[in-house]
Amino acid sequence: MIKGRSFIGKVVSVKMTKTVIVEVVHTHAHILYKKTIRRNRRFAAHNTLEGVSVGDTVKISEVPPMSRTKHFIVAEKI
């Protein structure tokens, strides 16, 4: 098991070699108004799995920095 933070998100780009962009959506309720708020965050993740394409749901896990922007690795395809 890989230690550190892990997120589940949707792949939005596979244009780079061995790198995918994963968008993670975080929802929470507003403290006063109780309206659901959605926040998106995009992570660059190292991909060694075969057959990952745009629209797939994947789990990413935190690893030591691999480059300037890559701090996550694709752990599994869901």
VEXZA-235929 format. One line per field, with one value per residue: residue number from 1; residue in one letter; x, y, z of N, C-alpha, C, O in turn. Coordinates in nm, 4 decimals. Each point is the difference from the previous one (the first is absolute). Layout:
loro = [NUM / ...] $
torza = [A / ...] $
n_u = [X / ...] $
n_v = [Y / ...] $
n_w = [Z / ...] $
ca_u = [X / ...] $
ca_v = [Y / ...] $
ca_w = [Z / ...] $
c_u = [X / ...] $
c_v = [Y / ...] $
c_w = [Z / ...] $
o_u = [X / ...] $
o_v = [Y / ...] $
o_w = [Z / ...] $
END
This chain:
loro = [1 / 2 / 3 / 4 / 5 / 6 / 7 / 8 / 9 / 10 / 11 / 12 / 13 / 14 / 15 / 16 / 17 / 18 / 19 / 20 / 21 / 22 / 23 / 24 / 25 / 26 / 27 / 28 / 29 / 30 / 31 / 32 / 33 / 34 / 35 / 36 / 37 / 38 / 39 / 40 / 41 / 42 / 43 / 44 / 45 / 46 / 47 / 48 / 49 / 50 / 51 / 52 / 53 / 54 / 55 / 56 / 57 / 58 / 59 / 60 / 61 / 62 / 63 / 64 / 65 / 66 / 67 / 68 / 69 / 70 / 71 / 72 / 73 / 74 / 75 / 76 / 77 / 78] $
torza = [M / I / K / G / R / S / F / I / G / K / V / V / S / V / K / M / T / K / T / V / I / V / E / V / V / H / T / H / A / H / I / L / Y / K / K / T / I / R / R / N / R / R / F / A / A / H / N / T / L / E / G / V / S / V / G / D / T / V / K / I / S / E / V / P / P / M / S / R / T / K / H / F / I / V / A / E / K / I] $
n_u = [0.0847 / -0.1376 / 0.2135 / -0.1010 / 0.0496 / -0.2143 / 0.0541 / -0.2014 / 0.1015 / -0.0463 / -0.0021 / 0.1687 / 0.1593 / -0.0127 / -0.0332 / -0.0344 / 0.2100 / -0.1304 / -0.1050 / -0.0537 / -0.1617 / 0.0812 / -0.1955 / 0.1047 / -0.1562 / 0.0316 / -0.0842 / -0.0888 / -0.0341 / -0.1506 / 0.1897 / 0.0484 / 0.1250 / 0.1896 / 0.0820 / -0.1240 / 0.1704 / -0.0201 / 0.1142 / 0.0593 / 0.0372 / 0.1423 / -0.0491 / 0.1978 / -0.0841 / 0.1270 / 0.0598 / -0.0783 / -0.1663 / -0.0493 / 0.0444 / 0.1949 / -0.2157 / 0.0035 / 0.0208 / 0.2128 / -0.1081 / 0.0841 / 0.1326 / -0.0486 / 0.2028 / -0.0452 / 0.0929 / 0.1649 / 0.0624 / -0.1827 / -0.1572 / 0.0506 / -0.0332 / 0.1915 / -0.2206 / -0.0547 / -0.1088 / 0.0387 / -0.1532 / -0.1648 / -0.0190 / -0.0876] $
n_v = [-0.1190 / 0.0910 / 0.0315 / 0.0552 / 0.2101 / 0.0050 / -0.0168 / 0.0896 / -0.1026 / 0.2105 / -0.1953 / 0.1424 / -0.1148 / -0.0119 / 0.2161 / -0.0180 / 0.0547 / -0.1810 / 0.1142 / -0.0123 / 0.0575 / 0.0397 / -0.0622 / 0.1468 / -0.1620 / 0.2196 / -0.1778 / 0.2029 / -0.0661 / 0.1083 / 0.1098 / 0.1650 / 0.0082 / -0.0663 / 0.1981 / -0.1268 / -0.0560 / 0.1022 / -0.1744 / 0.1607 / -0.2199 / 0.1581 / -0.2144 / 0.0913 / -0.1225 / -0.0702 / 0.0105 / -0.1385 / 0.1301 / -0.2188 / 0.1039 / 0.0924 / -0.0008 / 0.1133 / 0.1196 / -0.0422 / -0.1820 / 0.1948 / -0.1808 / 0.1937 / -0.0627 / 0.0556 / 0.1504 / -0.1436 / 0.1967 / 0.0173 / 0.1401 / 0.1124 / -0.1322 / -0.1021 / 0.0121 / -0.0102 / -0.1455 / -0.0455 / 0.0650 / 0.1504 / -0.1933 / 0.2053] $
n_w = [0.0000 / -0.1510 / 0.0666 / 0.1940 / -0.0632 / 0.0668 / -0.2168 / 0.0445 / -0.1745 / -0.0656 / -0.1104 / 0.0511 / 0.1111 / -0.2255 / 0.0441 / 0.2214 / -0.0517 / -0.0337 / -0.1605 / 0.2175 / -0.1448 / 0.2067 / -0.0954 / 0.1355 / 0.0107 / 0.0285 / 0.1063 / -0.0357 / 0.2098 / -0.1265 / 0.0430 / -0.1423 / -0.1876 / 0.0966 / -0.0594 / -0.1375 / 0.1357 / -0.2001 / 0.0846 / -0.1468 / -0.0237 / -0.0707 / -0.0470 / 0.0572 / -0.1684 / 0.1729 / -0.2168 / 0.1615 / 0.0744 / 0.0077 / -0.1932 / 0.0566 / 0.0644 / -0.1946 / 0.1905 / -0.0566 / 0.0745 / 0.0771 / 0.0258 / 0.1069 / -0.0754 / 0.2144 / -0.1419 / 0.0458 / 0.0865 / -0.1347 / 0.0778 / -0.1867 / -0.1781 / -0.0558 / 0.0536 / -0.2166 / 0.1356 / -0.2166 / 0.1535 / -0.0343 / -0.1148 / 0.0024] $
ca_u = [-0.0847 / 0.0757 / -0.0365 / -0.0273 / -0.1368 / -0.0475 / -0.1231 / -0.0667 / -0.0376 / -0.0252 / 0.1085 / -0.0444 / 0.0976 / 0.1022 / 0.0818 / 0.1428 / 0.0502 / 0.0033 / -0.0589 / -0.1408 / -0.0548 / -0.1172 / -0.0778 / -0.0634 / -0.1080 / -0.0250 / -0.1267 / -0.0306 / -0.1116 / 0.0333 / -0.0222 / -0.1189 / -0.1149 / -0.0216 / -0.0003 / 0.1129 / 0.1009 / 0.0931 / 0.1320 / 0.0770 / 0.1449 / 0.0607 / 0.1301 / 0.0760 / 0.0345 / 0.0789 / -0.0855 / 0.0664 / -0.1051 / -0.0404 / -0.1399 / -0.0651 / -0.0389 / -0.0786 / -0.1296 / 0.0121 / 0.0138 / 0.1214 / 0.0443 / 0.1379 / 0.0627 / 0.1130 / 0.1349 / 0.0994 / -0.0054 / 0.0646 / 0.0397 / -0.0489 / -0.1452 / -0.0518 / 0.0181 / -0.0954 / 0.0102 / -0.1281 / 0.0072 / -0.0877 / -0.1121 / -0.1236] $
ca_v = [0.1190 / 0.1241 / 0.0912 / 0.1366 / 0.0298 / -0.0626 / 0.0594 / -0.0641 / 0.1038 / -0.0354 / 0.0367 / 0.1018 / 0.0160 / -0.1047 / 0.0460 / -0.0124 / -0.1362 / -0.0506 / 0.0966 / 0.0320 / 0.1057 / -0.0521 / 0.1042 / -0.0479 / 0.0896 / -0.0007 / 0.0667 / 0.0206 / 0.0915 / 0.1319 / -0.0007 / 0.0775 / -0.0163 / -0.1436 / -0.0341 / -0.0841 / 0.0708 / -0.0907 / 0.0548 / -0.0895 / 0.0127 / -0.0857 / -0.0516 / -0.0770 / -0.1273 / -0.0938 / -0.1117 / -0.1175 / -0.0961 / -0.0073 / 0.0215 / 0.1125 / 0.0996 / 0.1121 / -0.0392 / -0.1097 / 0.0341 / -0.0614 / 0.0363 / 0.0470 / 0.0016 / 0.0918 / -0.0567 / 0.1073 / 0.0683 / -0.0627 / 0.1122 / 0.1258 / -0.0014 / -0.1323 / -0.0461 / -0.1088 / -0.1126 / -0.0669 / -0.1249 / -0.0993 / 0.0448 / -0.0430] $
ca_w = [0.0000 / -0.0106 / 0.1071 / -0.0410 / -0.0416 / -0.1228 / -0.0488 / -0.1129 / -0.0940 / -0.1386 / -0.0910 / -0.0951 / -0.1071 / -0.0129 / -0.1119 / 0.0294 / 0.0132 / 0.1371 / 0.0917 / -0.0219 / 0.0842 / 0.0695 / 0.0663 / 0.1226 / 0.0404 / 0.1438 / 0.0310 / 0.1409 / 0.0227 / 0.0513 / 0.1445 / 0.0374 / -0.0889 / -0.0218 / -0.1426 / -0.0377 / -0.0785 / -0.0683 / -0.0306 / -0.0854 / 0.0045 / -0.1016 / 0.0378 / -0.0976 / 0.0632 / -0.0797 / -0.0394 / -0.0552 / -0.0339 / -0.1398 / -0.0328 / 0.0669 / -0.0998 / 0.0501 / 0.0516 / 0.0956 / 0.1404 / 0.0523 / 0.1340 / -0.0019 / 0.1316 / 0.0115 / 0.0032 / -0.0041 / -0.1288 / -0.1154 / -0.0838 / 0.0550 / 0.0183 / 0.0313 / 0.1375 / 0.0167 / -0.0926 / -0.0176 / 0.0750 / -0.0601 / -0.0829 / 0.0646] $
c_u = [0.0883 / -0.0484 / -0.0231 / -0.1442 / -0.0353 / -0.1352 / -0.0577 / -0.0487 / -0.0159 / 0.1149 / -0.0547 / 0.0979 / 0.1008 / 0.0984 / 0.1501 / 0.0392 / 0.0130 / -0.0522 / -0.1455 / -0.0382 / -0.1311 / -0.0686 / -0.0754 / -0.1028 / -0.0255 / -0.1291 / -0.0148 / -0.1144 / 0.0521 / -0.0394 / -0.1305 / -0.1222 / -0.0313 / -0.0105 / 0.1252 / 0.0931 / 0.0944 / 0.1288 / 0.0768 / 0.1483 / 0.0585 / 0.1411 / 0.0642 / 0.0466 / 0.0776 / -0.0851 / 0.0835 / -0.1010 / -0.0327 / -0.1479 / -0.0711 / -0.0302 / -0.0842 / -0.1378 / 0.0052 / 0.0108 / 0.1190 / 0.0248 / 0.1462 / 0.0520 / 0.1236 / 0.1316 / 0.0996 / 0.0040 / 0.0788 / 0.0491 / -0.0563 / -0.1497 / -0.0560 / 0.0367 / -0.0946 / 0.0264 / -0.1378 / 0.0118 / -0.0848 / -0.1088 / -0.1270 / -0.1093] $
c_v = [0.1241 / 0.0959 / 0.1402 / 0.0169 / -0.0785 / 0.0600 / -0.0861 / 0.1117 / -0.0540 / 0.0499 / 0.0987 / 0.0207 / -0.1142 / 0.0370 / -0.0148 / -0.1469 / -0.0353 / 0.0986 / 0.0219 / 0.1134 / -0.0526 / 0.1153 / -0.0610 / 0.1040 / -0.0184 / 0.0754 / 0.0137 / 0.1007 / 0.1327 / 0.0062 / 0.0708 / -0.0370 / -0.1447 / -0.0405 / -0.0830 / 0.0763 / -0.1031 / 0.0743 / -0.1041 / 0.0265 / -0.0996 / -0.0374 / -0.0697 / -0.1257 / -0.0873 / -0.1234 / -0.1115 / -0.1061 / 0.0053 / 0.0329 / 0.1096 / 0.1060 / 0.1079 / -0.0491 / -0.1137 / 0.0548 / -0.0773 / 0.0454 / 0.0401 / 0.0074 / 0.0884 / -0.0764 / 0.1154 / 0.0627 / -0.0712 / 0.1064 / 0.1263 / -0.0046 / -0.1343 / -0.0438 / -0.1153 / -0.1082 / -0.0652 / -0.1377 / -0.1090 / 0.0673 / -0.0556 / -0.0189] $
c_w = [0.0000 / 0.1082 / -0.0555 / -0.0423 / -0.1251 / -0.0344 / -0.1109 / -0.0912 / -0.1404 / -0.0872 / -0.1029 / -0.1147 / 0.0042 / -0.1101 / 0.0226 / 0.0140 / 0.1476 / 0.1040 / -0.0376 / 0.0932 / 0.0572 / 0.0728 / 0.1168 / 0.0424 / 0.1487 / 0.0255 / 0.1508 / 0.0109 / 0.0546 / 0.1470 / 0.0390 / -0.0825 / -0.0356 / -0.1470 / -0.0314 / -0.0937 / -0.0596 / -0.0303 / -0.0798 / 0.0191 / -0.0974 / 0.0429 / -0.1193 / 0.0703 / -0.0968 / -0.0271 / -0.0597 / -0.0401 / -0.1483 / -0.0136 / 0.0770 / -0.1045 / 0.0657 / 0.0428 / 0.1004 / 0.1419 / 0.0562 / 0.1436 / -0.0104 / 0.1429 / -0.0026 / 0.0108 / 0.0098 / -0.1397 / -0.1100 / -0.0970 / 0.0644 / 0.0313 / 0.0444 / 0.1406 / 0.0297 / -0.1036 / -0.0092 / 0.0652 / -0.0625 / -0.0822 / 0.0612 / -0.1028] $
o_u = [0.1001 / -0.1201 / 0.0382 / -0.0811 / 0.0866 / -0.0793 / 0.0714 / -0.0671 / 0.0153 / 0.0471 / -0.1009 / -0.0355 / 0.0461 / 0.0554 / 0.0771 / -0.0843 / 0.0666 / 0.0292 / -0.0329 / 0.0608 / -0.0902 / 0.0639 / -0.0790 / 0.0322 / -0.0252 / -0.0123 / 0.0358 / -0.0292 / 0.0921 / -0.1059 / -0.0751 / -0.1085 / -0.1037 / -0.0435 / 0.1081 / -0.0430 / 0.0474 / -0.0021 / 0.0031 / 0.0417 / -0.0437 / 0.0792 / -0.0674 / 0.0586 / -0.0283 / -0.0623 / 0.0701 / 0.0383 / 0.0102 / -0.0802 / -0.1231 / 0.0896 / -0.0353 / -0.0650 / -0.0993 / 0.0554 / 0.0081 / -0.0520 / 0.0818 / -0.0744 / 0.0701 / 0.0094 / -0.0387 / -0.0283 / 0.1161 / 0.0942 / -0.0463 / -0.0444 / -0.1145 / 0.1167 / -0.0121 / 0.0610 / -0.0734 / 0.0762 / 0.0431 / -0.0341 / -0.0095 / -0.1123] $
o_v = [0.0062 / 0.0239 / 0.0301 / -0.0918 / -0.0335 / 0.0318 / -0.0762 / 0.0930 / -0.1195 / 0.1124 / -0.0268 / 0.0629 / -0.0400 / -0.0884 / 0.0026 / -0.0845 / 0.0710 / -0.0149 / 0.0145 / 0.0183 / -0.0395 / 0.0751 / -0.0929 / 0.1182 / -0.1114 / 0.1157 / -0.0898 / 0.0716 / 0.0019 / -0.0497 / -0.0506 / -0.0189 / -0.0267 / -0.1111 / 0.0270 / 0.0564 / -0.0895 / 0.1117 / -0.1174 / 0.1142 / -0.1149 / 0.0858 / -0.0709 / 0.0071 / -0.0022 / -0.0544 / 0.0195 / -0.1049 / 0.1053 / -0.0360 / 0.0004 / 0.0432 / -0.0100 / -0.0757 / -0.0262 / 0.1078 / -0.1221 / 0.1022 / -0.0743 / 0.0323 / 0.0093 / -0.1005 / 0.1155 / -0.0689 / -0.0365 / -0.0235 / -0.0030 / 0.0611 / -0.0060 / -0.0232 / -0.0417 / 0.0243 / -0.0046 / -0.0853 / -0.1149 / 0.1164 / -0.1205 / -0.0363] $
o_w = [0.0714 / 0.0124 / -0.1131 / 0.0127 / -0.0809 / 0.0885 / -0.0651 / 0.0449 / -0.0252 / 0.0173 / -0.0653 / -0.0996 / 0.1069 / -0.0653 / -0.0960 / 0.0302 / 0.0754 / 0.1186 / -0.1177 / 0.1054 / -0.0739 / 0.0736 / -0.0167 / 0.0120 / 0.0459 / -0.0404 / 0.0763 / -0.0958 / 0.0817 / 0.0383 / 0.0834 / 0.0550 / -0.0608 / -0.0303 / 0.0524 / -0.1006 / 0.0700 / -0.0519 / 0.0368 / 0.0188 / -0.0058 / 0.0392 / -0.0748 / 0.1080 / -0.1198 / 0.0912 / -0.0993 / -0.0516 / -0.0630 / 0.0861 / 0.0042 / -0.0725 / 0.1176 / -0.0721 / 0.0678 / 0.0215 / -0.0137 / 0.0447 / -0.0542 / 0.0926 / -0.1008 / 0.0704 / -0.0180 / -0.0980 / 0.0184 / -0.0758 / 0.1140 / 0.0972 / 0.0448 / 0.0315 / 0.1152 / -0.1041 / 0.0987 / -0.0455 / -0.0092 / 0.0209 / 0.0235 / 0.0352] $
END
